[in-house]
């Protein structure tokens, strides 16, 4: 089992940057694939970025590609989301999620139902 705690959200002007962190408890962080999701007000939760257990593969949604970067430090049990060139449409609660990896080649998990563990979320607000 793993517990996730996000930090780093806040209010930033359009064009600015924020860096989110997600710290995980436990000693087997490298056994989990990780993802960052967001849920704007009144909308469904969507995956904006995902990373394999080793960090060797990443995924970005079209809406954030080229602006957001996901990374992880398994020694620190932490996954990061660097967000640049923020837009008002990036306003949402951001969640990190973890899923224990399956045997076989590393894979990305992109759907919310694939993740068992979730953080409490952190608000990111970009005023228009």
C-alpha positions in Angstrom: 0.0 0.0 0.0 1.2 3.5 -0.7 0.0 6.9 0.5 0.3 10.0 -1.7 0.6 13.6 -0.7 0.6 16.4 -3.3 2.1 19.8 -2.8 3.0 22.9 -4.8 -0.4 24.1 -6.1 -1.5 27.7 -5.9 -2.5 30.7 -7.9 -0.3 31.8 -10.8 -0.8 34.3 -13.6 -1.2 33.1 -17.2 2.1 32.4 -18.7 3.7 31.5 -15.4 5.0 28.3 -14.0 4.3 25.9 -11.1 5.9 22.8 -9.9 3.9 20.1 -8.3 5.3 17.3 -6.1 3.8 14.1 -5.0 5.5 12.3 -2.1 4.8 8.6 -1.6 5.1 6.6 1.6 6.5 3.1 1.7 9.7 1.5 0.5 8.6 0.2 -2.9 7.9 3.4 -4.8 9.8 2.0 -7.8 7.2 -0.7 -8.0 4.5 1.8 -9.0 3.7 3.5 -12.2 2.6 7.1 -11.6 0.2 9.5 -13.2 -1.0 13.1 -12.8 -4.6 13.8 -13.3 -6.7 17.0 -13.2 -10.3 17.8 -12.7 -11.6 21.2 -13.6 -14.8 22.4 -12.0 -17.8 20.6 -13.3 -15.7 18.3 -15.6 -14.4 14.8 -15.5 -11.0 13.8 -14.3 -8.4 13.5 -17.0 -4.9 12.2 -17.3 -2.5 14.9 -18.2 0.8 13.0 -17.7 2.0 9.5 -16.8 5.3 7.8 -16.2 6.6 4.3 -16.0 8.2 2.9 -12.8 11.7 3.6 -14.2 10.9 7.0 -15.8 11.9 5.6 -19.1 8.5 6.3 -20.8 6.2 9.2 -20.4 2.8 10.3 -21.7 1.3 13.7 -22.1 -2.2 14.7 -23.1 -2.4 16.9 -26.2 -3.6 19.8 -24.0 -0.3 20.0 -22.0 2.3 18.5 -24.4 5.2 20.8 -24.7 4.3 22.7 -21.6 4.3 20.1 -18.8 7.0 17.7 -17.8 6.6 14.7 -15.6 9.5 13.2 -13.8 10.3 11.0 -10.8 13.0 10.4 -8.3 12.7 6.9 -6.9 15.3 7.5 -4.3 13.1 10.3 -2.9 9.8 8.5 -3.4 8.6 11.5 -5.3 7.0 12.3 -8.7 7.0 15.8 -10.1 4.9 17.8 -12.6 6.6 20.9 -13.9 4.0 23.2 -15.5 5.1 26.0 -17.7 3.2 28.5 -19.9 0.1 28.0 -17.8 -3.3 29.0 -19.2 -6.6 29.7 -17.6 -7.9 26.3 -18.9 -5.2 24.6 -16.7 -7.2 25.6 -13.7 -8.2 22.4 -11.8 -7.6 20.2 -8.9 -4.5 18.2 -9.7 -4.1 14.6 -8.3 -1.3 12.2 -8.4 -2.0 8.5 -8.7 -0.1 5.3 -8.3 -0.6 1.8 -9.6 1.5 -1.2 -8.7 3.2 -2.5 -11.9 2.5 -5.8 -13.4 5.1 -8.3 -14.5 6.3 -7.7 -18.1 7.5 -4.7 -20.1 6.9 -1.3 -18.4 3.7 0.3 -19.4 1.9 3.5 -18.9 -1.5 3.7 -17.2 -3.7 6.4 -18.6 -7.2 5.8 -17.3 -8.3 6.8 -13.8 -9.9 3.4 -13.2 -6.5 1.8 -13.7 -5.1 3.5 -10.6 -5.7 2.2 -7.1 -4.0 4.9 -5.0 -4.7 8.6 -5.1 -3.6 11.7 -3.3 -5.9 14.3 -1.9 -5.4 16.8 -4.7 -3.9 20.3 -4.9 -5.6 23.3 -6.4 -4.0 25.1 -9.4 -5.7 28.4 -10.4 -4.7 30.4 -13.4 -7.0 33.5 -13.6 -8.2 34.7 -17.0 
